[in-house]
Structures are given as C-alpha cells and as structure tokens.
Amino acid sequence: MDLDPALAALRPLGGFFVLRTAADPAAAADAPPGPGTGRPPTLAETYAGAAPDALTARVDLVADRLRTAEPRVAASVAQQGLAARLWSTALGCAVLYGRTPDLDPRLLRWDPYASAPGDLCLTELRPLPGDAATLAATVLHGHLAPLAEALRDRYGSAPGLLWGNAGSALAAAARTLEDWARAHGRTEAAERTRALADGLFAHPLLRTTGTRSGAAFRRRSCCLYYRVPGGGVCGDCCFTRPPRSSPRAASG
C-alpha cells in the first residue's frame, strides 16, 4: 500500500503515532515560530544547535510540567518522548503501509512548546522501504544519535541512559501497535510488528539496552523518572523500587 498524503492509517493508533504532514493545511500554521527563525525549527536545526533555544525550551517545558529542578531528569524525559514519537510513526507506517516516510531531520519541523501529536510536521512525503534496516537508519542514526550528542553536550546525559530510553520507547511503540493489531484481528500486522522489533533490537545500539520476552521489555538503565516529585519507577525499569542513592552508575 502506498503512503497516503495525510498518513491517515495512523490515526486509529493514537496520538504518539499520528504525524501531521504538509497535506494538512493547518499543520504549519499551528506551530509558533522557532527562536529567531520566523518559522518552526527543523529537528536538523535543533540537533545542530542552529536553533539553539529549541532544545532548551523543550527541556524547560518538561521540567516545569514535571515540577523538577533537575535539568538532567527533564532532558531524559524529553528525549524519551521524542524517541517514542519517532519510533511510533516509523513503525506504524512500516507495519500498516509496508513503507515508511523519510523522516530526515531536515524535513521535520518541530514545535518544542507543544505536546504530541502536534509537535511534529513532515514537510515532504518521500516513501522509503519499511524494513528494519531502513527504520534503524531513519530513527536511530538520523535522529537519536545526534539528539543524544546534543543532550550529552548540554546536560551531561549518560549514553547508557539515552540508549536505554530509545530501547524503552521502541518496545512501548511495538507493544502498543501489536496489541492494537491483535485486538482488531490484524494478525499479519501483529506478526510484522514483532518481526520488525526483533530486527531493530538486534542493532548494536539497542542490543544491550534491555532484555525482552515476547512484547515485554526490561531495561538495563534508569530514565530517572523516580526523581520527579511524586514519581516512581517505570514498568520496565531496571529498579524494582526507587533507589536511595544517585542513579548515575545505573543510568550510564
């Protein structure tokens, strides 16, 4: 099936899977201009520091919403949220269309002040193969590697934590998509989801992020959410209860 201009097949899957495109006349108008650019920044500009306030704005927004005074905690949660958006869209398209859109960071405009699904807009639809190697090239190397570098430089985020977030986000996206497919009698889609997830977790950047059993995932690092006021450990955390000491060793 060809990608339709509005990626409408993603809509029943929920907000993290939905991606606005240039085919939506309201898509570009909804987002406020990026810092100093007169338009929403692209993710390429954000990662490279060409829109230097965009990443800071997102982390500050997350910190405010979580009521945390620790920038590294907010940076972790912000990164995992963006990873979840990218994995969900790419995986959803690969399963439902058999193709995935080119998510080149230069084609994705980003509103750092918005919540999903309104934060991303794809300005040009370029179909790519829907296989695991393409998804890895598109999401892991195209986005999560430069994002991780930017967060390490700015917030000192531990690489193990960031790649653990990437693995956790992928596992959650795959589990949501597989559950939806089985609930709607889409057995082939569920099996394709599992096969793609298997292929992606075989990648060197994800292979050691956690252990999997079917759709279940237990990560080997901590995203630091337990340090949020009122927070606790996540369902896939390496900890069974919030630790008392600094998590730097566990998150690295």
C-alpha positions in Angstrom: 0.0 0.0 0.0 1.3 3.4 -0.9 1.7 6.1 1.8 -1.4 8.4 1.6 -0.6 12.1 1.8 -2.1 12.6 5.3 -0.8 9.2 6.7 -4.4 8.6 7.7 -3.9 4.9 8.6 -2.0 6.1 11.7 -4.9 8.0 13.2 -6.7 5.0 14.9 -3.4 4.1 16.7 -3.4 7.2 19.0 -1.5 10.4 19.4 2.0 9.1 19.5 1.6 7.5 16.1 0.0 10.4 14.3 2.2 12.6 12.2 1.0 15.8 10.6 2.1 16.4 7.0 2.1 19.3 4.6 -1.1 17.8 3.2 -2.8 19.1 6.3 -3.4 22.9 5.6 -3.4 23.6 9.3 -0.2 21.8 10.0 2.4 24.5 9.5 0.1 27.3 10.9 -0.5 25.6 14.3 3.1 25.8 15.5 4.7 29.1 16.7 7.9 30.3 15.0 11.1 28.9 16.2 13.6 31.0 18.1 15.0 33.7 15.7 13.8 31.9 12.6 10.3 33.2 11.9 9.1 29.6 11.5 9.2 26.4 13.5 12.7 24.9 13.5 13.5 21.6 11.9 14.9 18.8 14.0 18.1 19.1 12.0 18.5 22.7 13.1 17.7 21.7 16.7 20.3 18.9 16.8 23.0 21.0 15.2 22.4 24.0 17.5 21.3 26.2 14.7 18.0 26.7 16.7 19.9 26.9 20.0 16.9 27.7 22.2 14.6 24.9 20.8 16.1 22.0 22.8 16.4 24.1 25.9 12.8 25.3 25.5 11.6 21.7 25.4 13.6 20.6 28.4 12.5 23.6 30.4 8.9 22.9 29.4 9.1 19.3 30.6 10.8 20.4 33.8 8.0 22.8 34.5 5.3 20.2 33.8 7.0 17.6 36.0 7.9 20.2 38.7 11.5 19.0 38.8 14.5 21.3 39.4 16.9 18.7 37.8 17.6 19.5 34.2 19.1 16.1 33.5 15.8 14.5 34.6 13.8 16.7 32.3 16.3 16.1 29.5 15.8 12.3 29.9 12.0 12.5 29.8 12.0 14.9 26.9 14.3 12.7 24.9 12.3 9.6 25.6 9.1 11.4 24.5 10.6 12.4 21.2 12.0 8.9 20.7 8.6 7.4 21.3 7.1 9.8 18.7 9.6 8.9 16.0 9.5 5.1 16.7 5.7 5.1 16.7 5.3 6.9 13.4 8.1 4.9 11.6 7.0 1.5 13.0 3.3 2.3 12.4 3.8 3.2 8.8 6.1 0.2 8.2 3.5 -2.2 9.5 0.3 -0.7 8.1 1.7 0.6 4.7 4.7 -1.6 4.2 6.6 1.6 3.6 7.8 4.3 5.9 8.2 8.0 5.2 11.6 9.6 5.0 11.9 11.2 8.4 15.1 13.1 7.5 15.5 15.7 10.3 15.6 18.4 7.6 12.0 17.5 6.7 10.5 17.5 10.2 9.5 20.8 11.7 9.2 20.8 15.4 7.2 22.9 17.9 9.2 22.5 21.2 6.3 24.1 23.1 3.6 21.6 22.0 2.6 18.2 23.2 2.3 15.1 21.0 0.8 14.7 18.4 1.0 18.4 17.5 4.8 18.7 17.9 6.0 17.3 14.5 5.1 18.2 10.9 6.6 16.4 7.9 7.1 18.9 5.1 7.6 16.5 2.3 6.4 12.9 1.9 9.2 10.6 0.5 8.4 6.9 0.7 11.1 4.5 1.9 11.2 0.8 2.4 9.5 -0.4 5.5 12.3 -2.8 6.7 14.2 -2.8 10.0 17.4 -1.6 8.4 15.6 1.5 7.0 13.9 2.2 10.3 17.3 2.0 12.1 18.9 4.3 9.6 16.0 6.8 9.8 15.3 6.9 13.5 18.5 5.6 15.3 21.1 7.2 13.1 19.1 10.1 11.7 17.6 11.3 15.0 18.5 9.6 18.2 22.3 9.6 17.7 22.5 13.4 17.0 19.9 14.1 19.7 21.9 12.1 22.2 25.1 14.0 21.3 23.3 17.3 21.8 21.9 16.3 25.2 25.3 14.9 26.4 27.0 18.2 25.4 24.3 20.4 27.1 23.1 18.4 30.1 25.8 15.7 30.6 23.2 13.0 29.9 24.7 9.5 30.2 24.8 7.5 26.9 23.5 4.3 28.6 20.5 6.2 29.9 19.7 7.8 26.5 20.0 4.5 24.5 18.0 2.8 27.3 15.3 5.4 26.7 15.5 4.6 22.9 15.0 0.9 23.6 12.2 1.5 26.1 10.4 3.8 23.6 10.7 1.2 20.8 9.4 -1.6 23.0 6.4 0.5 24.1 5.6 1.5 20.5 5.8 -2.1 19.3 3.7 -3.3 22.2 1.0 -0.7 21.6 0.9 -1.5 17.8 0.9 -5.2 18.3 -1.9 -5.0 20.9 -4.0 -2.8 18.6 -3.4 -5.2 15.7 -4.4 -8.3 17.6 -7.5 -6.5 19.1 -8.6 -5.7 15.5 -8.0 -9.1 14.1 -4.9 -7.9 12.2 -2.7 -11.0 12.9 -0.4 -10.3 10.0 0.2 -6.8 11.2 0.9 -8.0 14.7 3.4 -10.6 13.4 5.1 -7.9 11.3 5.4 -5.6 14.3 7.1 -8.4 16.3 9.5 -9.2 13.4 10.5 -5.5 12.9 11.0 -5.1 16.7 13.2 -8.2 16.7 15.3 -6.8 13.8 15.7 -3.4 15.4 16.7 -4.8 18.8 19.4 -6.8 17.0 21.1 -3.5 16.2 24.3 -2.9 18.2 22.9 0.4 19.6 19.8 -1.3 21.0 21.0 -4.9 21.6 22.3 -4.3 25.1 19.6 -1.8 26.3 17.5 -4.4 27.9 16.1 -7.9 27.9 12.9 -9.0 26.0 10.4 -11.7 26.5 7.8 -11.6 23.8 6.4 -8.0 23.9 7.7 -7.4 27.4 10.9 -5.4 28.0 13.1 -4.8 31.0 15.7 -2.1 30.5 19.2 -2.2 32.0 19.3 1.6 32.8 17.0 4.1 34.6 15.4 7.1 32.9 15.4 9.0 36.3 11.7 9.4 36.4 11.7 8.3 40.0 13.4 11.6 40.8 10.3 13.5 39.7 8.2 14.8 42.6 5.6 12.1 43.1 7.2 9.8 40.5 8.2 6.2 40.9 9.9 3.5 38.9 8.5 2.8 35.4 7.2 -0.6 34.4 10.3 -1.6 32.5 12.8 0.0 34.9 16.0 -1.8 36.0 15.0 -1.0 39.6 12.1 -2.6 41.3 11.7 0.3 43.7 13.1 3.8 43.7 16.8 3.8 44.8 18.0 5.9 47.7 21.4 6.8 46.2 22.4 8.6 42.9 21.4 6.6 39.8 24.4 7.8 37.8 26.1 4.4 37.7 22.9 2.6 36.9 21.9 5.0 34.2 25.3 5.1 32.5 
